[in-house]
């Protein structure tokens, strides 16, 4: 031994000083020994540990003897000793845990997952496919699969049939690398744009284990459409003991799966339904049956046309300033009494008005809230009656019109009226009968005003006209009760279609062919350009169409930026159909060609090429369908500046 080296001999140390772990069971020890006996795995262990027991030159290190250079000092040698023993113990601990867990813990031996449509329409039948597979080397047994359905899910069938109830399947065993599937058929009946989650839990035991394991899966499905368009026409206020009406309109779309449902009206106690108990039937709703003793009506056989249903009621007394009327649309559950699936609900809030002077406001023939268009004329009628027992003196009636979109220069009234701000008032100076109004007496005030033409959209403004009437009587303080019903007219979107019939494009390039003006017996091809502009509200179910006149044919070459253009040869109908036009798509364009071949009877005439295009779209904000008809287009080609002449057929 050299003088500058010290050899320290270490006695064998127990691993329990470094590894504190509960003793394994006999089965675990047996599995461990079996694994160690495997020659390949044993070599892997030796190779792994050998790396720890070699020095920098690749020679083996005697772990029982540590050589410490004398010049390093006692504390350095001690620290080195501790580190070496810590690394050695950690390596053995890691190896033990690795092989123990590898042998005795299953490595995710089961897969479980759903396959289905991510989006469905309300009432549409679809399937959930629940796939499960044993990925392990051994069989699994005592399998139980429990499915938790969404609340609004209607189960129709399953294959195989459940073992218990309608949602539990029991499987005795499943072999290694074997799989199976459970198919569940049903439908979701719920409001649009709602998400519904189905989940499944699978419990099982591996063949070589006594413990039970669990696997779970979930899947989310969204109801993206109801298949029905709804709209409501109603007032925003109600007079005590006066009849009120709610008009409910609904129309089935091309893809509709809800043809049998009920309308359920939920009213507070102070409200009385007037169309009860007699059943109501109209031509537009083939079958409406009132359920006995309930404010509900059964609807079926919708057909393709728009259906209209009216609910009439009155408020008997004023218990609170407002009442909320809930109109619910529900699908009855099959074979389950008193169970219904709600798929649409509308809350209608009414301000309750009690007054001795009964003032009723009507706009464009209706006391109900209705949608209106830019540029439309509003015709007002104020009906007033003294419902009190005494004479009313010096009555002043004032109409209040709250809106940024009225053209006050267009105000007209045979009864005159004083304009002040957004109000018009009438007193005995304009209507002498208002000086003294006996009990039971009344009258009518008519006037009109026009909505401004379409202007630059400012989304910070309320695009509506709120109208109501206030009154005062000599000797009585005016209050909130001195008011009529309020009518809110929401303004439809600024939807506009520009239609051009052209032979030349804006770049003066010929997009048509043939003689100009058209000649008898010869064919002239023309191009039609459609441009939609819309900024205020989203539009749904938009349709632009016209029927080709005689001697005019569809030439195709159609292009549309959204939706699709189609031609029905059976009736000569050209249609541009757009299911949804969001306000982010403020402009949409389409084009197509037609050909004109005049006959002898067309000579020396101006031919009508487009008879007047019809437009229909549902405003999703106002809930109203917009209808427009454009002017006819002729052989004069009014939109084409490059074309000269009068367009008379030669």
DOBAMI-894660 format. One line per 8 residues: number of its first residue (from 1); for each residue z, x, y of C-alpha. Coordinates in pm, 1 decimal, m for minus. Each point is the difference from the previous one (the first is absolute). Layout:
REM DOBAMI-894660
NUM> Z,X,Y | ...
END
This chain:
REM DOBAMI-894660
1> 0.0,0.0,0.0 | m93.0,121.6,340.4 | 270.8,38.5,263.2 | m168.1,m234.9,247.4 | m33.5,m294.2,m243.5 | 263.6,m234.4,m143.2 | m68.9,m213.3,m308.0 | 182.9,m333.3,m18.7
9> 22.5,m160.9,m342.8 | 18.5,m378.1,10.9 | 150.8,m206.9,m274.4 | m183.7,m314.4,m109.4 | 73.9,m286.4,243.7 | m2.4,m370.1,m74.4 | m270.0,m218.1,159.6 | 258.6,m268.4,59.5
17> 108.7,196.5,305.5 | m338.1,m80.2,155.7 | m103.3,m321.9,m172.3 | 228.1,m295.7,21.2 | m177.7,m278.1,m188.5 | 123.9,m263.6,m247.5 | m55.7,87.1,m364.0 | m318.7,m160.6,m135.9
25> 14.4,m253.3,m280.9 | m94.4,88.3,m356.2 | m338.8,m165.0,46.6 | m65.6,201.7,313.9 | 99.7,328.2,m170.2 | m226.4,m83.2,m291.2 | m292.0,m65.2,235.0 | 69.8,323.4,186.0
33> 12.7,206.4,m319.7 | m321.7,m160.9,m118.1 | m169.6,96.4,322.4 | 133.5,359.6,m10.9 | m132.8,27.9,m356.7 | m350.4,m60.0,127.4 | m165.7,345.5,m4.9 | m223.0,m55.0,302.0
41> 277.1,m131.5,221.4 | 231.0,279.7,m118.2 | m252.2,259.3,109.7 | m24.1,m171.6,338.0 | 375.9,27.3,38.6 | 0.3,364.7,m99.5 | m283.7,77.4,237.3 | 173.0,m181.3,283.4
49> 333.7,171.6,m54.8 | m162.7,339.6,m58.1 | m119.6,0.1,360.8 | 359.2,m24.1,111.8 | 109.9,291.8,m225.5 | m256.3,259.5,118.0 | 25.9,245.7,285.6 | m260.2,86.5,262.8
57> m179.2,240.9,m240.6 | m22.9,m262.5,m275.3 | 273.1,155.9,m223.0 | 267.2,m215.1,m161.6 | 335.8,m24.3,173.0 | 325.0,16.2,m191.3 | 182.8,m297.0,150.3 | 330.1,114.3,m156.4
65> m10.0,325.7,196.4 | m57.4,33.4,371.7 | m76.0,336.5,156.5 | 120.9,32.4,350.8 | m80.2,290.1,222.4 | 320.2,156.9,119.1 | m108.2,35.9,355.9 | m28.9,m380.8,42.5
73> 374.1,m51.8,m3.3 | 239.0,m231.2,m181.4 | m67.5,m320.5,195.3 | m375.1,35.7,m32.5 | 35.4,48.9,m375.4 | 225.7,m302.0,m25.4 | m241.6,m217.5,197.9 | m289.7,115.4,m213.1
81> 190.3,m83.1,m313.4 | 80.3,m350.2,119.3 | m361.5,m66.4,101.4 | m138.1,117.0,m333.1 | 242.7,m214.0,m196.8 | m72.7,m298.8,225.6 | m376.1,35.0,m54.6 | 49.8,41.7,m373.4
89> 223.8,m305.5,m24.1 | m234.8,m205.6,216.7 | m295.6,91.0,m218.0 | 179.4,m106.7,m315.3 | 118.6,m320.3,170.7 | m353.0,m83.6,116.7 | m145.0,68.0,m343.9 | 262.1,m217.2,m167.8
97> m56.7,m291.3,239.7 | m378.3,30.1,m19.5 | m12.4,m18.7,m379.6 | 280.6,m254.7,m21.7 | m166.6,m239.4,242.8 | m348.9,60.6,m135.5 | 105.2,m97.2,m350.9 | 244.6,m277.7,74.5
105> m159.7,m176.6,301.3 | m320.8,m205.8,m23.9 | m271.6,107.9,246.5 | m100.7,m337.7,155.4 | m125.2,m130.4,m333.2 | m96.8,m351.1,124.1 | m247.3,m114.1,266.7 | 15.2,m351.3,148.8
113> m229.7,m136.7,271.3 | m165.0,m314.5,136.3 | m369.5,m50.6,65.4 | m116.1,m294.0,211.3 | m178.8,m108.9,316.6 | 172.0,122.8,315.9 | m117.8,m301.8,202.0 | m49.5,m362.0,m109.7
121> m46.0,m337.1,167.7 | 274.3,m261.7,m17.7 | m35.0,m195.0,m324.8 | m258.9,237.5,m145.4 | 51.6,77.1,m369.0 | 29.6,369.9,m87.7 | 151.7,228.9,m265.3 | 273.5,259.9,m9.3
129> m58.4,261.0,m271.6 | 324.9,173.9,m97.1 | m85.5,319.8,m188.9 | 258.0,195.7,m196.5 | m48.2,315.1,m211.5 | 211.4,232.4,m213.4 | m88.9,354.5,105.7 | 261.4,168.3,m224.4
137> m32.9,175.1,m337.4 | 230.5,m253.5,m165.2 | 0.4,m377.4,m19.6 | 208.0,m216.7,232.8 | 183.9,m311.3,m112.5 | 204.1,m299.5,122.1 | m245.3,m54.7,286.9 | 73.5,m277.6,250.4
145> m225.6,m68.9,301.0 | 132.1,m233.2,268.2 | m232.6,m112.0,281.9 | 127.1,m132.6,333.1 | m260.5,m228.0,158.3 | m47.8,m49.2,377.0 | 169.3,m310.8,134.8 | m330.7,m171.4,81.3
153> m170.5,92.4,m328.2 | m112.3,m280.5,m232.6 | m23.4,120.2,m361.6 | m293.8,m150.2,m188.5 | m18.3,202.5,m323.0 | 86.7,333.4,m159.9 | m132.4,200.7,m293.3 | 191.5,69.0,m213.9
161> 243.0,m286.3,43.4 | 349.0,96.6,121.5 | 275.8,46.8,m255.3 | 256.8,m169.1,221.6 | m41.8,m235.1,295.1 | m317.5,72.5,193.2 | 66.2,359.2,99.4 | 151.8,200.4,m290.5
169> m198.8,180.0,m269.0 | 165.6,173.9,m297.6 | m181.5,264.6,m205.6 | 154.2,149.9,m315.3 | m162.4,342.1,32.4 | m290.8,190.7,149.0 | m141.5,305.7,m173.5 | m61.2,337.7,152.7
177> m283.1,m3.2,257.8 | m55.7,m372.8,m57.5 | m42.4,m254.1,281.5 | m13.4,m373.3,52.4 | m52.0,m251.6,280.5 | 147.4,m329.0,121.9 | m238.2,m227.9,191.4 | 155.9,m249.4,239.9
185> m215.4,m270.2,159.1 | 111.5,m193.3,305.5 | m44.6,m64.8,371.2 | 186.0,57.6,323.9 | 50.3,m292.8,237.8 | 145.4,134.4,324.4 | m82.0,39.8,370.7 | m284.1,231.3,97.4
193> 74.7,367.8,68.0 | 313.4,1.3,m215.0 | 72.1,261.9,m266.4 | 148.2,m72.8,m341.6 | 145.1,249.1,m247.4 | 5.6,m28.2,m378.4 | 224.2,241.7,m191.8 | 63.6,90.8,m362.4
201> 285.1,180.6,m178.3 | m52.3,149.9,m344.5 | 294.3,116.1,m214.1 | m46.1,195.2,m325.6 | 150.9,257.7,m238.1 | m182.4,308.8,m130.1 | 10.7,19.4,m378.8 | 212.9,317.7,m0.1
209> 245.3,m121.5,270.7 | 285.8,m244.2,7.2 | m15.4,m36.2,381.1 | m201.3,m268.8,178.4 | m252.1,90.8,268.4 | m162.0,m207.3,275.1 | m336.8,m0.1,175.9 | m97.9,m219.0,299.3
217> m318.9,m97.9,180.1 | m86.6,m207.7,307.7 | m321.9,m136.4,151.6 | m68.4,m162.5,337.4 | m256.5,m277.3,55.9 | m90.9,m147.4,338.1 | m113.7,m357.3,65.5 | m284.7,71.6,241.5
225> m138.7,m350.6,55.4 | 96.9,m365.3,m39.6 | m351.1,m131.6,m53.3 | 75.7,m261.8,267.4 | m38.7,m10.4,378.1 | 271.2,m191.3,188.4 | 19.9,m131.8,354.4 | 243.5,m232.3,179.5
233> m42.9,m223.8,301.2 | 327.0,m116.0,150.2 | 196.4,m22.4,321.5 | 277.4,234.9,108.2 | 229.7,m280.5,119.0 | 98.7,m351.2,m104.1 | 123.8,m300.3,199.2 | 289.6,m200.1,m140.3
241> m116.7,m304.8,m201.4 | m366.5,77.7,62.4 | m247.0,48.3,m286.0 | m110.1,358.0,m61.3 | m269.3,134.3,m225.3 | m63.7,323.0,m188.1 | m356.8,58.7,m115.1 | m20.5,237.4,m295.0
249> m340.9,142.8,m84.5 | m79.6,207.8,m306.1 | m320.2,112.4,m164.2 | m57.5,170.4,m332.9 | m185.3,332.2,7.6 | m266.7,96.2,m251.6 | 267.0,183.1,m202.2 | 284.4,m252.3,m23.9
257> 245.7,m47.9,m286.8 | 239.5,m249.5,163.0 | m145.0,m346.6,m45.0 | 314.6,m189.1,m90.6 | 297.6,29.9,231.9 | 234.1,m198.8,217.2 | 78.8,m11.2,371.3 | 374.5,m9.4,51.9
265> 132.8,m101.5,341.7 | 353.8,117.4,77.0 | 146.8,m187.3,299.5 | 348.5,m25.4,154.9 | 187.6,m328.9,m25.1 | m91.9,m121.6,350.5 | m369.1,1.4,m91.1 | m158.0,m299.2,m173.6
273> m324.3,22.4,m199.9 | m222.5,m294.6,87.8 | m270.6,20.8,m270.2 | 250.2,m76.4,m276.4 | 34.9,m156.5,m255.9 | m362.7,m116.6,5.4 | m249.3,243.0,m151.9 | m263.4,145.7,229.0
281> m360.0,59.7,m97.9 | m292.7,121.8,206.4 | m359.9,80.6,m76.5 | 58.0,370.1,55.7 | 295.3,11.5,m240.9 | m112.7,m185.2,m313.0 | 346.8,m38.2,m149.2 | 331.5,2.5,184.7
289> 300.2,m149.4,m173.1 | 335.9,m27.0,171.0 | 289.6,86.9,m226.0 | 257.3,m275.8,2.7 | 300.4,65.9,221.9 | m122.0,339.9,116.2 | m184.3,137.2,298.8 | m262.3,155.5,m223.0
297> m360.0,m74.1,m82.1 | m200.6,111.7,m303.2 | m343.6,145.7,71.7 | m283.3,46.1,m249.2 | m380.1,8.1,m25.7 | m52.7,191.2,321.3 | m377.1,28.3,m18.1 | m201.3,231.8,223.9
305> 48.2,m178.6,333.8 | 287.8,40.2,241.8 | 290.0,m230.4,m85.6 | 216.5,m169.6,260.2 | 342.4,m150.4,m48.9 | 217.8,m164.0,266.1 | 378.1,m16.6,7.9 | 144.5,m253.3,244.2
313> 361.7,4.9,113.3 | 236.8,m82.7,282.2 | 325.9,148.4,125.9 | 266.1,m272.6,4.9 | 256.9,180.9,214.9 | 61.0,328.3,172.2 | 264.9,200.5,m186.1 | m119.0,340.7,112.8
321> m257.7,137.5,247.6 | m251.4,87.4,m271.1 | m78.4,m100.3,m355.9 | m189.4,204.1,m258.4 | m232.3,m175.7,m240.6 | m87.5,202.8,m309.4 | m328.7,m71.2,m174.7 | m10.6,162.7,m343.5
329> m286.3,34.4,m244.8 | 121.9,32.6,m357.4 | m147.5,17.0,m348.2 | 195.9,m194.1,m264.0 | 108.9,201.1,m302.6 | m149.4,m117.4,m328.7 | 249.7,m158.0,m240.5 | 284.3,62.5,243.4
337> 125.1,m290.2,208.2 | 117.8,62.6,355.6 | m134.5,355.9,1.4 | m263.6,92.5,255.6 | m163.9,322.9,110.1 | m27.0,31.1,378.6 | m326.7,159.2,115.6 | m23.4,m105.0,366.6
345> 246.6,m118.9,261.8 | m33.2,m103.3,362.9 | 291.7,m54.8,238.0 | m72.6,m237.2,288.9 | 251.3,1.4,286.8 | 27.8,m306.8,224.0 | 181.6,m24.1,331.2 | 175.5,m337.4,6.4
353> m37.5,m197.1,325.1 | 199.4,m308.5,98.2 | m92.5,m167.8,329.5 | m2.8,m338.5,172.7 | m347.5,69.8,142.1 | m216.4,45.3,m303.9 | m270.2,252.2,93.8 | m260.7,89.1,m260.3
361> m255.6,277.0,53.9 | m337.8,m9.9,m174.1 | m261.0,279.3,18.4 | m354.6,m55.9,m123.2 | 108.3,m321.7,m171.0 | 301.7,137.2,m186.6 | 371.8,54.7,70.7 | 2.1,275.1,m262.8
369> m39.0,373.8,39.1 | m363.7,98.0,m45.3 | m208.8,312.4,30.8 | m254.8,25.0,281.5 | m280.4,236.0,98.0 | m75.9,214.1,300.9 | m200.0,m202.8,255.1 | 107.8,m336.7,m143.2
377> 95.7,m295.1,223.9 | 348.2,m147.5,m55.9 | 29.5,m374.0,66.1 | 360.0,m108.6,69.4 | 156.2,m346.8,m16.3 | 358.9,m63.2,112.0 | 134.7,m332.6,m128.0 | 329.9,m107.8,156.4
385> 218.4,m308.0,m60.6 | 341.7,m102.9,130.7 | 199.3,m52.2,m321.7 | 327.4,m51.6,188.2 | 164.4,m325.0,104.6 | m10.3,59.1,375.1 | m258.9,50.8,271.9 | m106.5,358.2,67.1
393> m73.0,98.9,360.0 | m196.2,285.6,153.6 | m120.1,141.4,m328.3 | m165.3,343.3,18.0 | m205.0,118.3,m298.1 | m91.1,365.9,m29.8 | m227.1,160.8,m261.0 | 79.8,365.2,m77.7
401> m279.3,211.7,m149.9 | 119.4,346.3,m102.3 | m291.7,236.3,m57.7 | m188.6,299.4,138.2 | m332.6,m143.6,m110.6 | m52.3,m319.5,201.2 | m263.9,m24.7,271.0 | 186.0,m201.0,262.5
409> m316.1,m34.6,208.7 | m128.5,m243.7,m264.5 | 295.4,m242.5,27.8 | m112.2,m365.2,31.2 | 203.7,m321.5,21.6 | m81.3,m348.5,128.7 | 368.9,m38.1,81.0 | m2.2,306.8,221.9
417> 306.9,214.4,m44.6 | 160.8,293.5,179.2 | m57.0,348.8,m141.2 | 277.6,253.5,29.9 | m7.9,311.6,m212.3 | m48.7,m111.4,m360.2 | 109.2,m360.4,64.0 | m157.8,m327.7,114.7
425> 220.6,m278.8,141.0 | m47.7,m369.4,77.5 | 230.0,m212.4,211.1 | m25.9,m340.3,169.8 | m229.5,166.3,255.0 | m268.0,50.0,m267.0 | 96.8,m291.4,m230.2 | 169.8,m287.0,194.7
433> 132.3,m156.1,m324.4 | 243.0,290.0,m33.6 | 197.9,m128.9,300.1 | 161.1,m261.7,m223.5 | m39.2,m4.0,m378.3 | 159.7,m308.3,m161.0 | 135.5,4.0,m355.6 | m290.6,m9.1,m245.9
441> m258.0,99.0,261.6 | m213.4,314.3,m24.2 | m339.3,155.4,58.5 | m242.0,282.9,m84.8 | m97.5,312.5,194.6 | m320.8,175.5,m105.1 | m123.1,342.7,107.7 | m202.3,290.7,m135.7
449> m12.0,377.0,34.3 | m212.6,270.7,m158.2 | 109.4,306.7,m195.7 | m140.3,322.7,140.3 | m303.6,147.3,m163.4 | 48.7,286.6,m240.5 | 148.3,303.1,175.2 | 125.1,348.9,m79.4
457> 265.2,m22.2,m269.1 | 355.7,89.4,105.0 | 225.5,m23.6,m305.4 | 312.2,1.0,218.9 | m81.8,m357.9,106.2 | 61.6,m322.8,m189.2 | m338.3,m153.8,m74.7 | 108.1,m360.8,24.3
465> 58.6,m289.7,238.2 | 342.5,m163.1,m15.7 | 0.6,m340.3,172.7 | 281.7,m247.4,62.6 | 101.8,m259.7,260.0 | 321.3,m11.7,204.6 | 111.5,m295.4,212.4 | 266.8,m94.3,251.2
473> 142.2,m335.1,107.8 | 180.8,m79.0,327.4 | 375.1,m3.9,m50.3 | m7.2,209.9,m321.5 | 27.1,373.6,m33.9 | m297.1,150.3,m183.7 | 96.4,167.4,m326.7 | m141.8,129.4,m322.7
481> m19.9,m354.3,m136.8 | m247.8,m100.5,273.3 | m294.2,139.3,m189.6 | m291.8,m105.1,m218.1 | m113.7,142.3,m327.1 | m139.4,352.9,29.5 | m350.6,82.6,m126.2 | m103.7,355.9,m77.7
489> m370.9,74.9,m14.8 | m52.6,345.0,m150.4 | m328.3,165.8,90.9 | m227.5,93.9,m287.2 | m131.6,352.8,m37.9 | m277.3,121.5,230.0 | m240.3,3.1,m292.2 | m363.4,19.2,109.4
497> m332.9,35.1,m180.5 | m303.7,149.1,169.1 | m327.7,m94.3,m167.7 | m334.4,167.8,75.4 | m346.8,m75.0,m137.8 | m211.3,313.9,55.1 | m341.1,152.5,m60.1 | 95.8,327.7,170.4
505> 330.4,186.4,m15.1 | 198.2,118.9,302.8 | m187.1,331.4,m34.6 | m334.4,m183.7,31.2 | m79.1,67.6,m365.2 | m175.2,m278.0,m189.5 | 239.4,m153.7,m255.0 | m238.6,m289.5,m63.2
513> m362.2,m23.5,m96.5 | m295.7,m233.9,32.1 | m154.3,m178.8,298.6 | 187.0,m85.2,319.0 | 6.1,m279.8,91.3 | m18.4,m134.9,m356.6 | m339.2,m123.0,m123.7 | m79.5,m282.4,m237.8
521> m46.8,121.1,m356.1 | 131.7,351.0,77.0 | 347.9,139.4,m68.3 | 223.9,148.4,266.1 | 315.5,181.9,m107.9 | 305.7,m7.5,228.4 | 347.6,148.8,m15.1 | 324.5,m181.4,71.8
529> 300.9,190.6,131.8 | 352.2,m145.8,m16.5 | 294.6,163.4,179.7 | 355.9,m131.9,m27.8 | 262.6,94.7,257.4 | 364.8,m98.3,m50.3 | 313.0,145.2,162.6 | 285.1,m251.5,16.7
537> 84.6,m129.4,m349.8 | m93.1,78.5,m356.8 | m262.8,m230.1,m151.3 | m30.5,m112.9,m361.0 | m270.2,m183.6,m197.3 | m262.4,74.3,264.5 | m342.5,m149.2,m68.5 | m319.3,19.6,207.2
545> m295.4,m199.2,m129.0 | m321.3,m187.8,73.2 | m277.8,m165.4,m198.0 | m350.7,144.7,26.7 | m249.0,m251.5,145.4 | m330.5,m76.2,m169.0 | m263.3,278.2,0.0 | 273.4,264.9,40.7
553> 103.3,218.5,m292.3 | 280.7,240.6,m83.8 | m127.9,357.7,9.2 | 320.2,176.4,m104.5 | 61.1,356.5,124.2 | 352.2,m116.3,76.4 | 286.5,228.6,103.3 | 359.2,m94.5,92.3
561> 280.4,229.4,120.3 | 259.7,m233.9,m155.1 | m29.6,m288.4,m243.5 | m336.7,m90.2,m144.5 | m316.2,m190.1,91.8 | m147.0,m233.2,m257.5 | m295.9,m233.5,m28.7 | m6.8,m324.9,m201.1
569> m362.1,m77.4,m84.1 | 85.8,m354.8,m113.2 | 83.9,m113.7,353.5 | m131.2,286.3,213.0 | 350.4,84.5,117.6 | 74.1,346.0,142.1 | 372.9,81.9,2.5 | 209.9,291.1,118.7
577> 339.2,m26.8,m169.3 | 305.8,206.7,105.9 | 328.2,m63.4,m178.8 | 218.6,182.4,253.9 | m68.2,141.8,345.1 | 309.1,181.1,139.1 | 25.1,73.5,371.7 | m37.1,369.8,m82.4
585> m360.2,m87.9,m83.7 | m85.4,m118.4,349.3 | m374.2,12.7,m64.6 | m207.6,m83.6,m308.3 | m378.7,6.9,m30.7 | m267.8,m130.6,m233.0 | m377.6,m15.6,m4.2 | m277.1,m142.9,m216.8
593> m368.3,m94.1,12.8 | m183.1,m330.7,m8.8 | m371.9,m76.8,3.5 | m183.3,m274.7,189.2 | m332.7,m144.6,m121.7 | m112.2,m283.7,230.9 | m215.8,m284.5,m130.9 | m258.8,m204.2,187.7
601> 257.9,m248.0,130.5 | 185.1,288.3,169.0 | m298.4,99.6,214.2 | 62.6,m19.9,376.2 | 373.1,m53.9,m52.1 | 308.2,213.1,40.2 | 145.7,28.1,m347.7 | 373.2,m26.2,m65.6
609> 85.4,308.5,m201.5 | 381.5,m34.3,m14.4 | 115.6,m363.2,25.8 | 350.3,85.2,124.7 | 232.8,226.2,m194.2 | 331.4,m150.6,m111.5 | 323.2,200.9,13.3 | 327.7,m73.0,m173.6
617> 315.6,216.6,m11.6 | 371.5,m48.5,m57.2 | 222.6,140.9,274.2 | 303.4,131.5,m190.4 | 222.3,m8.7,310.0 | m65.4,m356.7,116.4 | m67.2,m125.8,m353.0 | m310.7,m177.2,128.7
625> m357.4,16.4,m118.7 | m243.0,94.4,276.8 | m342.0,m165.1,2.6 | m293.8,103.4,217.0 | m373.9,m68.3,6.2 | m243.4,230.3,178.0 | m312.9,m102.1,186.0 | m330.0,m13.4,m186.0
633> m236.1,300.6,6.5 | m376.4,m49.1,34.6 | m326.9,187.9,m23.0 | 46.0,98.2,365.4 | 239.2,270.5,m128.7 | 232.5,m46.8,293.4 | 210.7,303.3,m97.6 | m289.6,248.9,m12.2
641> m87.4,141.6,341.8 | m300.8,187.4,m138.1 | m175.2,m317.9,m105.9 | m211.0,m171.4,264.9 | m161.2,m341.1,4.5 | 129.7,m349.9,m51.5 | 27.8,12.4,m380.2 | m252.5,m279.8,m55.1
649> m149.8,17.1,m350.7 | m372.0,80.1,7.5
END
